[in-house]
Amino acid sequence: MELILREDIDKLGLRGQLVKVTSGYARNYLLPRKLAVAANESNKKIVEQERQAHLRRETKVVGEAQELAKLMSAVDVTIAQKAGENDQLFGSVTAGDIVVALEKLGYTMDRKKIQLDDPIKTLGDFKVTVKLHRGVSLELPVHVVRDE
């Protein structure tokens, strides 16, 4: 069965793309969730208009993310934590702690955008990746210092 995708679907295709799938997958998953529509001429025109509108919105969002990345490139985040003798923290610095520090600097951010593999457990300087958009990310310096 041929369908036109209305959303990007992993391992299947991108928005507006014509794909061929089994009828069961289309009937039971894609069509009820409005992720795709049947491939006929009227639907092709509608999906093309939706795709153009999505591209315009996407361009605007990417531009805003790039501007925010330029502004945030000069930001240094300093977090004070209590630490033991060997510079080991009592606890750890997580993405939530970094978000709180950014809010104090005037930047509102979702903690899911901060790519932190493991929590920071020692004092020092670290580089944390902040993914603002699919194609826009930046390295944010995070300084963890001893809280007196």
C-alpha positions in Angstrom: 0.0 0.0 0.0 1.4 3.4 -0.9 1.1 6.2 1.6 2.3 9.8 2.0 3.9 10.5 5.4 2.6 13.4 7.4 5.4 13.2 10.0 9.0 12.0 10.1 9.0 8.3 11.2 12.3 6.6 12.1 13.4 3.8 9.8 10.5 4.6 7.4 10.8 8.1 5.9 10.5 11.8 6.2 7.5 14.1 6.1 6.0 14.4 2.6 7.7 11.3 1.3 5.9 8.6 -0.7 6.4 5.1 1.0 5.3 1.6 0.3 4.2 -0.3 3.4 2.1 -3.4 4.2 -1.6 -2.9 4.4 -1.7 -4.1 8.0 0.9 -1.6 9.1 -0.9 1.2 7.3 -4.4 0.2 8.6 -3.4 -0.5 12.2 -0.7 2.0 12.9 -0.1 4.8 10.4 -3.6 5.8 9.4 -5.3 5.7 12.8 -2.5 7.9 14.3 -2.7 10.3 11.3 0.9 9.8 10.6 0.2 9.1 6.9 -2.5 9.5 4.3 -3.4 7.4 1.2 -1.4 8.4 -1.9 -3.9 10.1 -4.2 -3.7 13.4 -6.1 -5.8 15.5 -3.7 -3.8 14.2 -0.7 -0.5 14.8 -2.5 -1.5 18.5 -2.9 -2.6 18.8 0.8 0.6 17.1 2.1 2.8 19.3 -0.1 1.1 22.4 1.4 1.6 21.1 4.9 5.3 20.3 4.1 5.9 23.8 2.8 4.3 25.3 6.0 6.4 22.9 8.1 9.6 24.0 6.3 8.8 27.6 6.9 8.3 27.0 10.7 11.4 24.8 10.9 13.5 27.5 9.2 12.3 30.0 11.8 12.9 27.7 14.7 16.5 26.8 13.5 17.2 30.6 13.1 16.1 31.2 16.6 18.2 28.3 17.9 21.3 29.6 16.1 20.8 33.1 17.6 20.4 31.5 21.1 23.6 29.5 20.5 25.5 32.7 19.6 24.2 34.4 22.8 25.0 31.3 25.0 28.5 30.8 23.6 29.8 33.5 25.9 28.1 32.0 29.0 30.1 30.2 31.7 28.2 28.2 34.3 29.6 28.0 37.8 28.1 25.6 40.3 29.1 25.5 43.9 28.8 22.1 45.6 30.1 20.7 48.9 33.0 18.4 48.4 35.2 16.0 50.4 39.0 15.7 50.7 39.7 14.3 47.3 37.6 16.8 45.4 34.7 14.2 45.4 31.3 15.9 45.6 28.8 15.0 48.2 26.1 14.2 45.7 26.5 15.1 42.0 25.8 17.8 39.4 23.0 16.8 37.1 21.3 18.4 34.1 18.7 19.8 36.5 21.4 21.7 38.4 22.8 23.1 35.2 19.3 24.3 34.2 18.9 26.1 37.6 22.3 27.8 37.1 21.3 28.9 33.6 18.0 30.3 34.9 19.9 32.4 37.4 21.8 33.8 34.3 18.5 34.5 32.5 18.3 31.5 30.2 15.2 29.2 30.3 16.0 25.7 29.1 14.5 22.3 29.3 16.8 19.8 31.1 16.3 17.2 28.4 18.3 19.5 26.0 21.4 19.1 28.1 23.4 16.1 27.0 25.1 14.8 30.1 26.1 11.2 29.9 26.8 10.7 33.6 26.3 13.1 36.5 29.4 15.2 37.4 30.9 13.8 40.7 34.1 15.8 41.0 35.3 19.4 41.2 36.7 20.9 38.0 35.9 22.3 34.6 33.7 20.3 32.2 32.3 20.8 28.7 28.6 19.9 28.5 26.8 19.7 25.2 23.5 21.6 24.9 21.3 20.5 22.0 19.1 23.4 21.1 17.7 21.9 17.9 18.2 18.9 15.7 21.1 20.6 13.9 22.1 23.2 16.5 24.2 22.4 19.5 26.9 24.1 21.5 29.5 23.2 24.1 28.8 24.9 27.4 31.7 25.3 29.9 30.6 24.2 33.4 32.8 25.0 36.4 32.2 23.0 39.6 33.7 24.7 42.6 33.9 24.0 46.3 31.0 25.5 48.3 32.4 27.1 51.4 
